[in-house]
Every structure is written in C-alpha cells, then in structure tokens.
Amino acid sequence: MRDQYHDDLDAITTSLVDITRLAGSAINNATSALLDADLQAAESVISGDKAIDSLYEQIEANALDLLARQQPVASDLRVIITSLRMVADIERMGDLALHIAKVARRRYPASAIPVELQPTVLEMGQVAQRICKKCSSVIAGRDLVMAAELERDDDVMDNLHRRLFSTLLDDHWQGGVESAIDVTLCGRYYERFCDHAVSVARRVHFLVTGERAPALDDAAV
Amino acid sequence: MRDQYHDDLDAITTSLVDITRLAGSAINNATSALLDADLQAAESVISGDKAIDSLYEQIEANALDLLARQQPVASDLRVIITSLRMVADIERMGDLALHIAKVARRRYPASAIPVELQPTVLEMGQVAQRICKKCSSVIAGRDLVMAAELERDDDVMDNLHRRLFSTLLDDHWQGGVESAIDVTLCGRYYERFCDHAVSVARRVHFLVTGERAPALDDAAV
C-alpha cells in the first residue's frame, strides 16, 4: 500500500498548485473589478471563493486522513504538516482577493481607486499576480531560486504600498476620506496577499532544507 | 514512557495559555499606547513581541517533536494538530497588537486616535481584552460555553468597527486623511485580533466535538 500512499502525498501537492491557481485568478479578477469598476469580475471573485474554500477543506481532510492512517515519519511527516500550513496561507490569499472584490462592488459603478492612484494599484495587482504564479512553481517544483525571487517581488510590493500612503498624505490629495479608507484597506489586502505567498515559499524552503527561514516580517504601514 | 508523553501533551496546553496571556497583555498595552500616547507602553509591546515569537517557536517545536517521536493517533493526534494551528493564530494576535503599538509610536507625542473616536477605540480595546481572557479559559478548560460567548463578543467588535467607519464618513469629520488612515488600520488590527481568537475558540470546539465549526466569516469592512 506504500504506492497508494505516495500517490496520495503527490495528489496533495497537485491540489496545492490548483488552489494557488484559483487564488491567482481571484486576485487578477479582483484587480480588474477594482480598477475598471467591473461588477461582473467582482461577482466572479465573490462567488468563486466557495471553490477555494471547498478545495481547502478537501486538501486539509486528505492531509489529516494521511496523518491518521499512515502515521508518517521524517520527511513524509514534514510534507504533510507543511502542506497543512501552506493551504491555510493560500486559502487566506483567496479571502484577501475576496475583500478587494467586495470593495469594488461597494463602490460600483464608480471605481474605488481614484485616477491618480490607478497606476500604483495596477502595479500592485501585477506584482500579486506574478508572486502567485511563482508560488505555484515553488510548490510544484520545490524551486528555491524562484522562492528567493518571490521574496524580492514582495519587496517591490512593500515599496508600492508605501507609495500609496505617500500619495494619500500628499498636500495635493483631494480624494476625500472615503476614498482614503478604501485605498488604505485595499493596499493592506494586497500586501497581506503577498505576505502569505512569501510564507508559502518559506515553508517550501523549510521542506527542502529542513531549516527554518527567518521569521516573516509583516511590515505594518 | 506514555506518562511522560501525556505530560508533554499537557505542557503544550499550558504553554498555549501562557502565550495567550502574553497576547492579551500586548493588546492592553497597545491600547494604552494608542489612546494615551504612552510611548513606554508602545515600546513594551514592541520589544515584548520577541517573547511571544519565541514561545510560539518553542510550542511548535514541542508539538512537531511529539508528532515525530510518538506517532500519535486519534484524539492525541487531533490535540497536537489543533495546537499547531492555535499557536499560529495566537502568535498572529501578538503581531496585530504590535502593529497597533507601532502606529502609536509613529504619532507620539500625539495620540493617533482623535478625541471623538477615543471612546469607540477604548471599547474595542476592552472587547479585545475580554475576548483574549475568554480565549485562555477556552483553551485551558475546553469550555464550549465560553467559546460561544467569545463569538458574541466578536459581534460586538464588528459593530464597534462599523461605528468607527460611520464616524470617519460623517460630514462632521474634520480629522483629515492621515488620521483616517491610522484609524482604518488600527480598526482592522483590532478586528483581526478578535477573528483569530474566534478561530482558536472554534478549533477547541472541533477538538471537543470532532465537528468543524462553520467557516469563519472574516467580515471585510
């Protein structure tokens, strides 16, 4: 039965890649919803979160079942425990995309993002998309080079996040308080989305090297 | 050696109660720092986060070690897996208190919270404190009645959070954009702090009943 067991382990990794793809698609649609006031894109993210939640529950159930039935040791144990953690991060990425889509829906038919901030938010969306793609590759191929690249992309995200606040606090800002609240929340959601992807990459690092990556610095702006 | 093993399991629960107490103390000091522009309180939260991180790592290492050495099954396995998840939530509660303390420090010697919002934020701090205390009791005594109470407290938190936004969006709001950003972020940190406590309570529910509590609804404002 060891073969079935290893097939089951591999299936968990495949499902992790699938759920990461769903989170990536959610953040892309959420960005379109936000910038283009695209209600259909917003609704697709909102209704699509159920698929992410359900895949999350399924991966978790499969991993727990393997733990209980096979009592794995050493590296197999590490794979399962790490998978349980990664899937929690990825499910949360889906939630954060959902929050962005809800902001977009709340402001429809206007865009929640004032025109002078649209380029910055577009770039945040693109970085998030790139990070999510790399996250899939890191999971699928245990690619530590890609994992390190992903961390550098996250630095780009942090700079974009700071730029958002500089614009809001500029004397020329005329967008008002409601808009400042929307931008502040969306900025935070994008930043946390990428933090969770970094966390996934670091867990893969742990899986491959057996060494803990340094603690994630969640920069609070 | 089964006795040592069960002592080790109990020690994990005791440490979970300890780390929850540290998170509770962090949120109390963070609230004082924020409302009273108390720099010393802010610094104590910021430096104290290291103790929370280090206890987190220790609990995690102990749980993983038990998993690897004892290959537990059934309810013991469930206790360990649930502990791993709970400690991640509680460590995050510490981070959120840290973020609030950093906002307080950034605005010192002013308070980041305008006077008209101080009563609401004070109440948010008190609810967070209460939720944290109940969280400890839920962990220590597996008290499902207390777990249900904690969820009702979280509804109070959500209402307070909505009240913050109503005030910010009121025509009379004169606090400006910088202040609106601070209030928006701190509101989010308090809300997430309590969401994580609810998550801990639900995990205890799962531990006791073997049934998953319904998915946590992270209300994005």
Interface residues (C-beta under 8 A of the other chain):
Chain A: D53 L64 L67 A68 Q71 V73 A74 L77 I81 L84 R85 A88 D95 L98 H99 K102 V103 F165 L168 L169 W173 V177 E178 A180 I181 T184 L185 R188 Y189 A215 D218 A220 V221
Chain B: D53 L64 L67 A68 Q71 V73 A74 L77 I81 L84 R85 A88 D95 L98 H99 K102 V103 F165 L168 L169 W173 V177 E178 A180 I181 T184 L185 R188 Y189 A215 D218 A220 V221
